[in-house]
Amino acid sequence: MARLLLNTGAMNIDASTLLVFYDPVALAIVGGGTMLATAARGPFTDTLNALRSLPVLVRRPFDFGPARAELARAERVAHAKSLLAIDSQVLKDADVVRGVEAVADGATPDQVEQLLDRLREERLDRHTVVQDFWAAAAEAAPAMGMVGTLIGLVRMFRSMDDPATIGAAMAIALLATLYGALFANLIAAPVAARLRRLSRAEESERRGLVAPFRAFARRETPIKRSRAA
């Protein structure tokens, strides 16, 4: 029975059927209009950052483990040799690099914690800008779909004396509304929601770096000060 249903579905849904739902004019109006309307709300760098954030969607959520392992490796090098022997180029996590550099400069535990808090806040601000971009795109897409619908209706009414063009104009009107709804609810809104969840998970994980960094600074700061004296 299941095989029969699959075979029936394959017969009913073919390439020609799907092509009925494709219209380049409606797609250009909705896609281009949505991106243009969203990009106009802020600087062009926000648009670039929003597009660059798309690969993050397929990555795993941030894990505290690798960053903590990098810090532990830096602690071992500092204990065996010195802080100056730590090569920051082998450290991949930006917060770990900045924290180790701060400790090497003699930062106290409180100063290191303030640095990590500031880095988290700056990262959260950058993430919020990107999330707001895709949320704004989800809001603009249905409106652009309505714009496409109006354009299609205007074209249809202006060519009522030519029945051959009515179908194409009506297709633009209907498909533009469809594209706007699909783009908003299946692309832009889910992207914004997933980026928001990933950002919250990363910030929660990164708070775990505060305690080991405070302990690291507590051990190294007196040593560095005694050497300077």
MARGUDREN-620826 format. One record per residue: residue in three letters; x, y, z of N, C-alpha, C in turn. Coordinates in nm, 2 decimals, decimal comma. Layout:
PT:res:nX:nY:nZ:caX:caY:caZ:cX:cY:cZ
PT:ALA:X:Y:Z:X:Y:Z:X:Y:Z $
...
END
This chain:
PT:res:nX:nY:nZ:caX:caY:caZ:cX:cY:cZ
PT:MET:0,08:-0,12:0,00:0,00:0,00:0,00:0,09:0,13:0,00 $
PT:ALA:0,19:0,13:0,09:0,28:0,24:0,09:0,35:0,26:-0,04 $
PT:ARG:0,39:0,15:-0,10:0,46:0,16:-0,23:0,37:0,22:-0,34 $
PT:LEU:0,24:0,18:-0,33:0,14:0,23:-0,43:0,12:0,38:-0,41 $
PT:LEU:0,12:0,42:-0,29:0,10:0,57:-0,26:0,23:0,64:-0,31 $
PT:LEU:0,35:0,59:-0,29:0,47:0,66:-0,33:0,47:0,66:-0,48 $
PT:ASN:0,43:0,55:-0,55:0,43:0,55:-0,70:0,33:0,65:-0,75 $
PT:THR:0,21:0,66:-0,68:0,11:0,75:-0,73:0,16:0,90:-0,71 $
PT:GLY:0,23:0,92:-0,59:0,28:1,06:-0,57:0,38:1,10:-0,67 $
PT:ALA:0,47:1,00:-0,71:0,57:1,03:-0,80:0,52:1,06:-0,94 $
PT:MET:0,40:1,00:-0,97:0,34:1,02:-1,10:0,27:1,16:-1,10 $
PT:ASN:0,22:1,20:-0,99:0,14:1,32:-0,98:0,24:1,44:-0,97 $
PT:ILE:0,35:1,43:-0,90:0,44:1,54:-0,88:0,57:1,52:-0,96 $
PT:ASP:0,58:1,58:-1,07:0,69:1,57:-1,16:0,75:1,71:-1,18 $
PT:ALA:0,85:1,72:-1,26:0,91:1,85:-1,29:0,82:1,95:-1,34 $
PT:SER:0,74:1,91:-1,44:0,64:2,01:-1,50:0,54:2,06:-1,39 $
PT:THR:0,51:1,98:-1,30:0,41:2,03:-1,20:0,48:2,13:-1,11 $
PT:LEU:0,61:2,11:-1,07:0,68:2,20:-0,99:0,71:2,33:-1,06 $
PT:LEU:0,73:2,32:-1,19:0,76:2,45:-1,27:0,64:2,54:-1,27 $
PT:VAL:0,52:2,49:-1,25:0,40:2,58:-1,24:0,42:2,68:-1,13 $
PT:PHE:0,49:2,64:-1,02:0,51:2,73:-0,91:0,63:2,82:-0,92 $
PT:TYR:0,69:2,83:-1,04:0,81:2,91:-1,06:0,78:3,02:-1,15 $
PT:ASP:0,81:3,14:-1,10:0,80:3,26:-1,18:0,91:3,36:-1,15 $
PT:PRO:1,01:3,38:-1,24:1,13:3,46:-1,21:1,09:3,61:-1,17 $
PT:VAL:0,99:3,66:-1,23:0,95:3,80:-1,20:0,90:3,81:-1,06 $
PT:ALA:0,81:3,72:-1,02:0,76:3,72:-0,88:0,88:3,69:-0,78 $
PT:LEU:0,96:3,60:-0,82:1,08:3,57:-0,73:1,17:3,69:-0,71 $
PT:ALA:1,19:3,76:-0,82:1,28:3,88:-0,81:1,22:3,99:-0,73 $
PT:ILE:1,09:4,01:-0,74:1,02:4,11:-0,66:1,03:4,08:-0,52 $
PT:VAL:0,99:3,96:-0,48:0,99:3,92:-0,34:1,13:3,91:-0,28 $
PT:GLY:1,22:3,83:-0,35:1,35:3,81:-0,30:1,43:3,94:-0,30 $
PT:GLY:1,44:4,01:-0,41:1,51:4,13:-0,42:1,46:4,24:-0,33 $
PT:GLY:1,32:4,25:-0,33:1,26:4,36:-0,25:1,28:4,34:-0,10 $
PT:THR:1,27:4,21:-0,06:1,29:4,18:0,08:1,43:4,22:0,13 $
PT:MET:1,53:4,17:0,05:1,67:4,20:0,09:1,70:4,35:0,08 $
PT:LEU:1,64:4,42:-0,02:1,66:4,56:-0,03:1,60:4,64:0,09 $
PT:ALA:1,47:4,60:0,12:1,40:4,67:0,23:1,47:4,64:0,36 $
PT:THR:1,53:4,52:0,38:1,59:4,49:0,51:1,73:4,56:0,51 $
PT:ALA:1,80:4,56:0,40:1,94:4,62:0,40:1,93:4,77:0,42 $
PT:ALA:1,82:4,83:0,38:1,80:4,98:0,40:1,78:5,02:0,54 $
PT:ARG:1,76:4,93:0,63:1,74:4,96:0,77:1,87:4,99:0,85 $
PT:GLY:1,98:4,95:0,79:2,10:4,96:0,86:2,22:4,98:0,77 $
PT:PRO:2,34:4,98:0,82:2,46:4,99:0,73:2,48:4,86:0,65 $
PT:PHE:2,55:4,87:0,54:2,57:4,76:0,45:2,64:4,65:0,52 $
PT:THR:2,73:4,68:0,62:2,80:4,58:0,69:2,70:4,48:0,76 $
PT:ASP:2,59:4,53:0,80:2,49:4,44:0,87:2,44:4,33:0,77 $
PT:THR:2,42:4,37:0,65:2,38:4,28:0,54:2,49:4,17:0,52 $
PT:LEU:2,61:4,22:0,51:2,72:4,13:0,49:2,74:4,03:0,60 $
PT:ASN:2,73:4,08:0,72:2,74:3,99:0,84:2,62:3,89:0,85 $
PT:ALA:2,50:3,94:0,81:2,39:3,85:0,81:2,41:3,73:0,71 $
PT:LEU:2,46:3,76:0,59:2,49:3,66:0,49:2,60:3,57:0,54 $
PT:ARG:2,70:3,63:0,60:2,82:3,54:0,64:2,78:3,45:0,76 $
PT:SER:2,67:3,48:0,83:2,63:3,40:0,94:2,56:3,27:0,90 $
PT:LEU:2,52:3,26:0,77:2,44:3,14:0,73:2,52:3,01:0,75 $
PT:PRO:2,65:3,00:0,73:2,72:2,88:0,76:2,71:2,83:0,90 $
PT:VAL:2,69:2,92:0,99:2,68:2,89:1,13:2,56:2,80:1,16 $
PT:LEU:2,46:2,80:1,07:2,34:2,72:1,09:2,36:2,57:1,09 $
PT:VAL:2,47:2,53:1,01:2,49:2,39:1,00:2,61:2,35:1,09 $
PT:ARG:2,66:2,43:1,17:2,76:2,40:1,27:2,70:2,35:1,40 $
PT:ARG:2,79:2,28:1,47:2,75:2,23:1,60:2,74:2,35:1,70 $
PT:PRO:2,66:2,35:1,80:2,66:2,46:1,90:2,79:2,47:1,97 $
PT:PHE:2,83:2,59:2,02:2,95:2,61:2,08:2,97:2,52:2,20 $
PT:ASP:3,09:2,46:2,21:3,12:2,37:2,32:3,23:2,43:2,41 $
PT:PHE:3,21:2,43:2,54:3,30:2,48:2,63:3,43:2,40:2,64 $
PT:GLY:3,42:2,28:2,60:3,54:2,19:2,62:3,66:2,23:2,54 $
PT:PRO:3,66:2,25:2,41:3,78:2,29:2,34:3,85:2,42:2,39 $
PT:ALA:3,76:2,52:2,42:3,82:2,64:2,48:3,89:2,62:2,61 $
PT:ARG:3,82:2,54:2,70:3,89:2,50:2,82:4,01:2,43:2,81 $
PT:ALA:4,02:2,34:2,71:4,14:2,26:2,68:4,25:2,35:2,63 $
PT:GLU:4,22:2,46:2,55:4,32:2,55:2,51:4,38:2,63:2,63 $
PT:LEU:4,29:2,67:2,72:4,34:2,74:2,84:4,42:2,65:2,93 $
PT:ALA:4,39:2,52:2,94:4,47:2,42:3,02:4,61:2,41:2,96 $
PT:ARG:4,61:2,40:2,82:4,74:2,39:2,76:4,83:2,52:2,78 $
PT:ALA:4,76:2,63:2,78:4,84:2,75:2,81:4,89:2,75:2,95 $
PT:GLU:4,81:2,70:3,04:4,85:2,70:3,18:4,97:2,60:3,20 $
PT:ARG:4,97:2,49:3,13:5,08:2,40:3,14:5,21:2,46:3,09 $
PT:VAL:5,20:2,53:2,98:5,32:2,60:2,92:5,37:2,71:3,02 $
PT:ALA:5,28:2,78:3,08:5,32:2,89:3,17:5,38:2,83:3,29 $
PT:HIS:5,33:2,71:3,34:5,39:2,65:3,46:5,52:2,59:3,43 $
PT:ALA:5,54:2,53:3,31:5,67:2,47:3,28:5,77:2,57:3,24 $
PT:LYS:5,73:2,67:3,17:5,83:2,77:3,12:5,79:2,91:3,17 $
PT:SER:5,71:2,98:3,09:5,67:3,11:3,14:5,55:3,16:3,05 $
PT:LEU:5,49:3,26:3,08:5,38:3,31:3,00:5,42:3,36:2,87 $
PT:LEU:5,55:3,41:2,86:5,60:3,46:2,73:5,62:3,34:2,63 $
PT:ALA:5,63:3,22:2,68:5,65:3,10:2,60:5,52:3,06:2,53 $
PT:ILE:5,41:3,11:2,57:5,28:3,07:2,51:5,27:3,14:2,37 $
PT:ASP:5,25:3,06:2,27:5,23:3,11:2,14:5,08:3,13:2,11 $
PT:SER:5,04:3,25:2,11:4,89:3,28:2,09:4,84:3,24:1,95 $
PT:GLN:4,93:3,21:1,86:4,89:3,17:1,73:4,83:3,03:1,72 $
PT:VAL:4,87:2,95:1,82:4,82:2,81:1,82:4,69:2,81:1,90 $
PT:LEU:4,65:2,91:1,96:4,52:2,92:2,03:4,41:2,97:1,93 $
PT:LYS:4,31:2,89:1,91:4,20:2,92:1,81:4,09:3,01:1,87 $
PT:ASP:4,06:2,99:1,99:3,94:3,07:2,05:3,99:3,21:2,08 $
PT:ALA:3,91:3,31:2,03:3,95:3,45:2,04:3,95:3,49:2,19 $
PT:ASP:3,85:3,44:2,27:3,84:3,48:2,41:3,96:3,43:2,49 $
PT:VAL:4,00:3,31:2,46:4,11:3,25:2,53:4,24:3,33:2,49 $
PT:VAL:4,26:3,37:2,37:4,37:3,44:2,33:4,38:3,58:2,40 $
PT:ARG:4,26:3,65:2,40:4,26:3,78:2,47:4,28:3,76:2,62 $
PT:GLY:4,22:3,66:2,68:4,24:3,63:2,82:4,39:3,60:2,86 $
PT:VAL:4,45:3,51:2,78:4,59:3,48:2,81:4,68:3,60:2,79 $
PT:GLU:4,66:3,68:2,69:4,73:3,80:2,67:4,72:3,90:2,79 $
PT:ALA:4,59:3,91:2,84:4,57:3,99:2,96:4,65:3,94:3,08 $
PT:VAL:4,64:3,81:3,10:4,72:3,76:3,22:4,87:3,78:3,20 $
PT:ALA:4,91:3,76:3,08:5,06:3,79:3,05:5,10:3,93:3,08 $
PT:ASP:5,00:4,02:3,06:5,03:4,16:3,09:5,01:4,20:3,23 $
PT:GLY:4,98:4,10:3,32:4,97:4,12:3,46:4,83:4,16:3,51 $
PT:ALA:4,72:4,12:3,43:4,59:4,15:3,48:4,55:4,07:3,60 $
PT:THR:4,47:4,13:3,69:4,42:4,06:3,81:4,30:3,98:3,77 $
PT:PRO:4,26:3,88:3,86:4,14:3,80:3,83:4,02:3,89:3,80 $
PT:ASP:4,00:4,00:3,87:3,88:4,08:3,85:3,89:4,14:3,71 $
PT:GLN:4,01:4,19:3,67:4,03:4,25:3,54:4,01:4,15:3,43 $
PT:VAL:4,05:4,03:3,45:4,03:3,92:3,35:3,88:3,89:3,33 $
PT:GLU:3,81:3,88:3,45:3,67:3,86:3,44:3,60:3,97:3,37 $
PT:GLN:3,64:4,10:3,40:3,57:4,21:3,33:3,60:4,20:3,18 $
PT:LEU:3,72:4,16:3,14:3,75:4,15:3,00:3,66:4,04:2,93 $
PT:LEU:3,65:3,93:2,99:3,56:3,82:2,94:3,42:3,87:2,93 $
PT:ASP:3,37:3,94:3,03:3,23:3,99:3,03:3,22:4,09:2,91 $
PT:ARG:3,32:4,17:2,89:3,31:4,27:2,78:3,31:4,20:2,65 $
PT:LEU:3,39:4,10:2,63:3,39:4,03:2,51:3,26:3,96:2,48 $
PT:ARG:3,20:3,90:2,58:3,07:3,84:2,57:2,96:3,94:2,53 $
PT:GLU:2,96:4,06:2,59:2,87:4,16:2,56:2,88:4,21:2,41 $
PT:GLU:3,01:4,23:2,37:3,03:4,27:2,23:2,99:4,16:2,13 $
PT:ARG:3,01:4,04:2,17:2,97:3,93:2,08:2,82:3,92:2,07 $
PT:LEU:2,75:3,94:2,19:2,61:3,94:2,19:2,55:4,05:2,11 $
PT:ASP:2,61:4,17:2,11:2,56:4,28:2,03:2,57:4,25:1,88 $
PT:ARG:2,69:4,19:1,84:2,70:4,15:1,70:2,60:4,04:1,66 $
PT:HIS:2,58:3,95:1,75:2,48:3,84:1,72:2,34:3,90:1,71 $
PT:THR:2,31:4,00:1,80:2,17:4,06:1,80:2,15:4,13:1,67 $
PT:VAL:2,25:4,20:1,61:2,23:4,27:1,49:2,19:4,17:1,38 $
PT:VAL:2,26:4,06:1,37:2,24:3,96:1,27:2,10:3,90:1,29 $
PT:GLN:2,06:3,87:1,41:1,93:3,81:1,44:1,82:3,91:1,40 $
PT:ASP:1,84:4,04:1,43:1,74:4,14:1,39:1,73:4,15:1,24 $
PT:PHE:1,84:4,13:1,17:1,83:4,14:1,03:1,74:4,04:0,97 $
PT:TRP:1,75:3,91:1,01:1,67:3,80:0,96:1,53:3,82:1,01 $
PT:ALA:1,51:3,87:1,13:1,37:3,89:1,18:1,30:4,00:1,10 $
PT:ALA:1,38:4,10:1,07:1,32:4,21:0,98:1,29:4,16:0,84 $
PT:ALA:1,37:4,07:0,79:1,35:4,01:0,66:1,22:3,92:0,66 $
PT:ALA:1,19:3,86:0,77:1,07:3,78:0,79:0,95:3,87:0,79 $
PT:GLU:0,96:3,99:0,85:0,85:4,09:0,85:0,83:4,15:0,71 $
PT:ALA:0,94:4,17:0,64:0,93:4,24:0,51:0,88:4,15:0,40 $
PT:ALA:0,91:4,02:0,40:0,88:3,93:0,29:0,73:3,93:0,26 $
PT:PRO:0,64:3,92:0,35:0,49:3,92:0,32:0,45:4,05:0,25 $
PT:ALA:0,51:4,16:0,30:0,48:4,29:0,24:0,53:4,30:0,09 $
PT:MET:0,65:4,24:0,07:0,70:4,24:-0,07:0,61:4,14:-0,15 $
PT:GLY:0,56:4,04:-0,09:0,47:3,95:-0,16:0,34:4,03:-0,21 $
PT:MET:0,29:4,11:-0,12:0,18:4,19:-0,15:0,21:4,29:-0,26 $
PT:VAL:0,33:4,35:-0,26:0,37:4,44:-0,37:0,37:4,36:-0,50 $
PT:GLY:0,43:4,24:-0,50:0,42:4,16:-0,62:0,28:4,13:-0,67 $
PT:THR:0,19:4,11:-0,57:0,05:4,08:-0,61:-0,01:4,20:-0,68 $
PT:LEU:0,02:4,32:-0,62:-0,04:4,44:-0,68:0,02:4,47:-0,82 $
PT:ILE:0,15:4,44:-0,83:0,21:4,46:-0,97:0,15:4,37:-1,07 $
PT:GLY:0,13:4,24:-1,03:0,07:4,15:-1,12:-0,08:4,19:-1,15 $
PT:LEU:-0,15:4,24:-1,06:-0,29:4,28:-1,09:-0,29:4,40:-1,18 $
PT:VAL:-0,20:4,49:-1,16:-0,20:4,61:-1,25:-0,17:4,57:-1,39 $
PT:ARG:-0,07:4,47:-1,40:-0,04:4,43:-1,54:-0,16:4,35:-1,60 $
PT:MET:-0,23:4,28:-1,52:-0,34:4,21:-1,57:-0,45:4,30:-1,62 $
PT:PHE:-0,48:4,40:-1,53:-0,59:4,49:-1,57:-0,55:4,58:-1,69 $
PT:ARG:-0,43:4,61:-1,71:-0,38:4,69:-1,82:-0,38:4,61:-1,95 $
PT:SER:-0,39:4,48:-1,94:-0,38:4,40:-2,06:-0,51:4,31:-2,08 $
PT:MET:-0,62:4,36:-2,03:-0,75:4,29:-2,04:-0,79:4,26:-2,19 $
PT:ASP:-0,74:4,35:-2,28:-0,78:4,33:-2,42:-0,69:4,22:-2,49 $
PT:ASP:-0,59:4,17:-2,41:-0,50:4,07:-2,47:-0,51:3,94:-2,38 $
PT:PRO:-0,60:3,85:-2,40:-0,62:3,74:-2,31:-0,49:3,65:-2,29 $
PT:ALA:-0,40:3,66:-2,39:-0,28:3,58:-2,38:-0,19:3,62:-2,27 $
PT:THR:-0,20:3,74:-2,23:-0,11:3,80:-2,12:-0,17:3,79:-1,98 $
PT:ILE:-0,30:3,76:-1,98:-0,36:3,77:-1,85:-0,31:3,66:-1,75 $
PT:GLY:-0,28:3,54:-1,81:-0,24:3,43:-1,73:-0,10:3,46:-1,66 $
PT:ALA:-0,01:3,51:-1,74:0,12:3,55:-1,68:0,11:3,65:-1,57 $
PT:ALA:0,03:3,75:-1,59:0,01:3,85:-1,49:-0,05:3,80:-1,37 $
PT:MET:-0,15:3,71:-1,38:-0,21:3,65:-1,27:-0,12:3,56:-1,19 $
PT:ALA:-0,03:3,49:-1,27:0,07:3,41:-1,20:0,16:3,49:-1,11 $
PT:ILE:0,21:3,61:-1,16:0,29:3,69:-1,08:0,21:3,73:-0,95 $
PT:ALA:0,09:3,77:-0,97:0,01:3,81:-0,85:0,00:3,71:-0,75 $
PT:LEU:-0,03:3,58:-0,79:-0,05:3,48:-0,69:0,08:3,42:-0,63 $
PT:LEU:0,18:3,40:-0,72:0,30:3,35:-0,67:0,38:3,44:-0,59 $
PT:ALA:0,37:3,57:-0,61:0,44:3,67:-0,52:0,39:3,65:-0,38 $
PT:THR:0,26:3,64:-0,36:0,21:3,62:-0,22:0,26:3,49:-0,17 $
PT:LEU:0,26:3,38:-0,25:0,31:3,26:-0,20:0,46:3,27:-0,16 $
PT:TYR:0,54:3,33:-0,25:0,68:3,34:-0,22:0,71:3,42:-0,09 $
PT:GLY:0,63:3,53:-0,07:0,65:3,61:0,05:0,62:3,53:0,18 $
PT:ALA:0,51:3,45:0,17:0,48:3,37:0,29:0,58:3,26:0,31 $
PT:LEU:0,63:3,19:0,21:0,73:3,09:0,22:0,86:3,14:0,27 $
PT:PHE:0,90:3,25:0,21:1,03:3,31:0,25:1,03:3,35:0,40 $
PT:ALA:0,92:3,41:0,44:0,91:3,46:0,58:0,91:3,34:0,68 $
PT:ASN:0,83:3,24:0,65:0,80:3,14:0,75:0,89:3,02:0,74 $
PT:LEU:0,95:2,99:0,62:1,04:2,88:0,61:1,18:2,91:0,60 $
PT:ILE:1,22:3,04:0,58:1,36:3,07:0,57:1,40:3,18:0,67 $
PT:ALA:1,35:3,30:0,66:1,40:3,41:0,74:1,37:3,39:0,89 $
PT:ALA:1,24:3,36:0,92:1,21:3,34:1,06:1,28:3,23:1,13 $
PT:PRO:1,29:3,11:1,06:1,37:3,00:1,12:1,52:3,03:1,14 $
PT:VAL:1,57:3,10:1,04:1,71:3,14:1,05:1,73:3,23:1,17 $
PT:ALA:1,65:3,33:1,19:1,66:3,42:1,31:1,65:3,34:1,44 $
PT:ALA:1,55:3,25:1,44:1,53:3,18:1,57:1,65:3,08:1,60 $
PT:ARG:1,70:3,02:1,50:1,81:2,93:1,52:1,94:3,01:1,56 $
PT:LEU:1,96:3,12:1,50:2,08:3,20:1,53:2,06:3,25:1,68 $
PT:ARG:1,94:3,28:1,72:1,92:3,33:1,85:1,95:3,22:1,95 $
PT:ARG:1,90:3,09:1,92:1,93:2,98:2,01:2,08:2,95:2,02 $
PT:LEU:2,15:2,95:1,91:2,29:2,92:1,91:2,37:3,03:1,99 $
PT:SER:2,33:3,15:1,97:2,39:3,26:2,05:2,37:3,25:2,20 $
PT:ARG:2,25:3,21:2,24:2,23:3,20:2,38:2,31:3,08:2,44 $
PT:ALA:2,31:2,97:2,36:2,39:2,85:2,40:2,54:2,89:2,42 $
PT:GLU:2,59:2,96:2,32:2,73:3,00:2,33:2,76:3,09:2,45 $
PT:GLU:2,68:3,19:2,47:2,70:3,28:2,59:2,69:3,20:2,72 $
PT:SER:2,60:3,10:2,73:2,59:3,02:2,85:2,72:2,94:2,87 $
PT:GLU:2,77:2,88:2,76:2,89:2,80:2,77:3,01:2,88:2,80 $
PT:ARG:3,02:3,00:2,74:3,14:3,08:2,76:3,15:3,13:2,91 $
PT:ARG:3,04:3,14:2,98:3,05:3,18:3,12:3,14:3,08:3,20 $
PT:GLY:3,15:2,96:3,15:3,23:2,86:3,22:3,38:2,89:3,21 $
PT:LEU:3,42:2,98:3,13:3,56:3,02:3,12:3,60:3,12:3,23 $
PT:VAL:3,51:3,18:3,30:3,54:3,28:3,40:3,62:3,22:3,51 $
PT:ALA:3,57:3,12:3,57:3,63:3,06:3,69:3,77:3,01:3,66 $
PT:PRO:3,80:2,93:3,56:3,93:2,88:3,53:4,03:3,00:3,50 $
PT:PHE:3,98:3,10:3,43:4,06:3,22:3,40:4,10:3,30:3,53 $
PT:ARG:4,00:3,31:3,62:4,03:3,37:3,75:4,14:3,30:3,82 $
PT:ALA:4,13:3,17:3,82:4,23:3,08:3,89:4,36:3,10:3,82 $
PT:PHE:4,36:3,10:3,69:4,49:3,12:3,61:4,55:3,25:3,65 $
PT:ALA:4,48:3,36:3,65:4,53:3,49:3,68:4,58:3,50:3,82 $
PT:ARG:4,50:3,43:3,91:4,54:3,44:4,05:4,68:3,37:4,08 $
PT:ARG:4,71:3,27:4,00:4,84:3,20:4,01:4,95:3,27:3,94 $
PT:GLU:4,92:3,33:3,83:5,03:3,39:3,75:5,06:3,54:3,79 $
PT:THR:4,96:3,61:3,83:4,98:3,76:3,86:5,08:3,78:3,97 $
PT:PRO:5,08:3,71:4,08:5,18:3,73:4,18:5,32:3,69:4,13 $
PT:ILE:5,33:3,59:4,05:5,46:3,55:3,99:5,52:3,66:3,90 $
PT:LYS:5,43:3,71:3,82:5,48:3,82:3,73:5,52:3,94:3,80 $
PT:ARG:5,44:3,98:3,91:5,48:4,10:3,99:5,61:4,08:4,06 $
PT:SER:5,63:3,96:4,11:5,75:3,93:4,19:5,87:3,94:4,09 $
PT:ARG:5,85:3,89:3,97:5,96:3,90:3,87:5,99:4,04:3,83 $
PT:ALA:5,88:4,12:3,82:5,90:4,26:3,79:5,97:4,34:3,90 $
PT:ALA:5,94:4,30:4,02:6,01:4,36:4,14:6,16:4,33:4,14 $
END
